[in-house]
Amino acid sequence: MEPVALARRVTVTVPPNTTILQIEYAGSSAAKAQAGADAFAKAYITYRGDSADQYIAEQIVKITDQIDAATADRGRVEEQLVVATGDARDALVK
């Protein structure tokens, strides 16, 4: 069946004050209606899972970039500290 024809058979509602989806599917029999609703529900769950996985992967990249930048900053500060400590030691020796 074509996607447009499938879409005409499905109805999704969200009861007030909930995050629950009620998925109804019009089929030629109760068994076909149940199977259609179940298929749409499973597809939706898969889609949401894939979306969540993608979001998490993007956040991991951002956080890793931040860690890399902070590590580089720390390295620069440590180098400056070594130079400053050496300069201070040299000033005391003179």
Secondary structure, DSSP 8 states (H G I E B T S, - for coil): --HHHHHHHEEEE--TT----EEEE--SSHHHHHHHHHHHHHHHHHHHHHHHHHHHHHHHHHHHHHHHHHHHHHHHHHHHHHHHHHHHHHHHH-
